[in-house]
Amino acid sequence: MRTFPAKALVRKFEPNTSVMTIAQALDMKRSTVYKWFQNDTMITQWAADRYAIKLGMHPSEVWLDWFALEAV
């Protein structure tokens, strides 16, 4: 299963966007967004897809390597 950096998703918001606003947009807890800001959290391809869609985007607009083939 592929994973993607969560920080790429929060970078889609304006720099001054509050953690609460990001959490509400993604339908998650504030504590999760704080963790994403402070850690190198990776999220599954399924979660990445779901969160990108919540922002009205295709995941490839957030993660440029979305269509890259996995090494076998």
Secondary structure as a PSIPRED ss2 file (coil, helix, strand):
# PSIPRED VFORMAT (PSIPRED V4.0)

   1 M C   1.000  0.000  0.000
   2 R C   1.000  0.000  0.000
   3 T E   0.000  0.000  1.000
   4 F E   0.000  0.000  1.000
   5 P E   0.000  0.000  1.000
   6 A C   1.000  0.000  0.000
   7 K H   0.000  1.000  0.000
   8 A H   0.000  1.000  0.000
   9 L H   0.000  1.000  0.000
  10 V H   0.000  1.000  0.000
  11 R C   1.000  0.000  0.000
  12 K C   1.000  0.000  0.000
  13 F C   1.000  0.000  0.000
  14 E C   1.000  0.000  0.000
  15 P C   1.000  0.000  0.000
  16 N C   1.000  0.000  0.000
  17 T C   1.000  0.000  0.000
  18 S C   1.000  0.000  0.000
  19 V H   0.000  1.000  0.000
  20 M H   0.000  1.000  0.000
  21 T H   0.000  1.000  0.000
  22 I H   0.000  1.000  0.000
  23 A H   0.000  1.000  0.000
  24 Q H   0.000  1.000  0.000
  25 A H   0.000  1.000  0.000
  26 L H   0.000  1.000  0.000
  27 D C   1.000  0.000  0.000
  28 M C   1.000  0.000  0.000
  29 K C   1.000  0.000  0.000
  30 R H   0.000  1.000  0.000
  31 S H   0.000  1.000  0.000
  32 T H   0.000  1.000  0.000
  33 V H   0.000  1.000  0.000
  34 Y H   0.000  1.000  0.000
  35 K H   0.000  1.000  0.000
  36 W H   0.000  1.000  0.000
  37 F H   0.000  1.000  0.000
  38 Q H   0.000  1.000  0.000
  39 N C   1.000  0.000  0.000
  40 D C   1.000  0.000  0.000
  41 T C   1.000  0.000  0.000
  42 M E   0.000  0.000  1.000
  43 I E   0.000  0.000  1.000
  44 T E   0.000  0.000  1.000
  45 Q H   0.000  1.000  0.000
  46 W H   0.000  1.000  0.000
  47 A H   0.000  1.000  0.000
  48 A H   0.000  1.000  0.000
  49 D H   0.000  1.000  0.000
  50 R H   0.000  1.000  0.000
  51 Y H   0.000  1.000  0.000
  52 A H   0.000  1.000  0.000
  53 I H   0.000  1.000  0.000
  54 K H   0.000  1.000  0.000
  55 L C   1.000  0.000  0.000
  56 G C   1.000  0.000  0.000
  57 M C   1.000  0.000  0.000
  58 H C   1.000  0.000  0.000
  59 P H   0.000  1.000  0.000
  60 S H   0.000  1.000  0.000
  61 E H   0.000  1.000  0.000
  62 V H   0.000  1.000  0.000
  63 W C   1.000  0.000  0.000
  64 L C   1.000  0.000  0.000
  65 D C   1.000  0.000  0.000
  66 W C   1.000  0.000  0.000
  67 F C   1.000  0.000  0.000
  68 A C   1.000  0.000  0.000
  69 L C   1.000  0.000  0.000
  70 E C   1.000  0.000  0.000
  71 A C   1.000  0.000  0.000
  72 V C   1.000  0.000  0.000
